[in-house]
Amino acid sequence: MRNAIGLTRWLLKKSVATVQRVIAGDQDKARLVRAAEMWSKIVAFGRPVSERDLYRTYPDSRKALHTPDLEFLLRNGHARRLADGRVETLQPPPGARA
C-alpha cells in the first residue's frame, strides 16, 4: 500500500511538471508570435518609431499590453532603443515578415 501511495505521488509530481513545461512552451510561442508582429510593424514605419506611435497601431493600444513584447525584442537583440527613446529594428525574430 505504501508503495502504491509513493508511486501515485511520484506520478502526480511528474504530471504537474509536464503540464508546467507545456504551458511555458505555449506562452513562449505566443510571445514570439506577438514579438514578430511588433517587429513587422516597426519595419513598416520605415524609420525609428516612438513607443506611443507603435502602440497606436494596435486596436487596443494600452502600454501594459505591448511593453512586454517590446522588451522581449530589445532584450534579444531584435530591436534597439535610440538615445531619443525611439525604437528601430535590428535582426528579425523567428517568424517575422518584413
N, C-alpha and C positions, 0 to 999 in steps of 0.2 A: 504493500500500500504506500509506504514512504517513497519507494522508487517511482511509483506512478505519479505521486504528487510532485516529486522533484522533476520528473520528465515534463509534466504539464507546465510547471513554472518556467523551465528552460525553453520550451516551445513558445510559450507566451512572450517571453523576452525577445526571442528571435523574430517572432511575428511583428512585434511592435517596432523593432529595429528595421525590419524590411519595409514596413509601411512608412516609417520616417524617411528612409532613403528614397522611396518612390515619390513621396510628396516633395522632398527637397529637389529632386530631379525635375519634377513638373514645374516648380517655382522658378528654377534656374532657366528652363526652356522658355517660360513665359517672359521672364526678364530679358532674355536675349532677343526674343521677337520684338518686344516693345523698344529695346535699345536700337535694334536695326531700323525700325520705323522712324525713330527720332533722328538717327544718323542721316537717313534719306531726306528727312525734312530739312535738316541743316544744309545738306548739299543743294537742295532745291532753291534755297535762298541765293546761292551763287556768291555769297560773301559771308564774313563773320556776322553772327546774329546775336542779339541780346536774348537773355533767357525769357524775358517778357514777350518779345515777338515770337519766339519759338513756341512757347506755351499757348499763345493765342491761335496757333494753327490747329489746335485740338478742339473738338466740340465742348469738352469740359476743360477749361484752361487753369484749373486750380494748381497752384505751385506744388502743393503737397503730393499730388498725383504723379507729377512728372520729374521732380527733383531727383528721386532715387535712380531713375533711368539715366538722367544726365550725369549724375555722379558715377554711375557704372561706366559710362563712356569715357569720362575723364580719368577714372582710376585705371582703366585697362588700356589706355593709350589710343583710343579711337577718336578722341577729340581733345582739344586743349582750350584753356581759358586764357584769353589775351589780357594784357595789362589794363585795358579799359573795361574789362568784365565781359566782353562779348566772347562767344564760343565759335571755334572753327573746327572742321573735321580734319582728321589725320587718316589713319588706315581704317577701312571698313570692318565692322564686326561681321561674324559669320551670318550669312543670310541677308545682308544689306544690299539694297539696289540703289545705284547712283542715278 
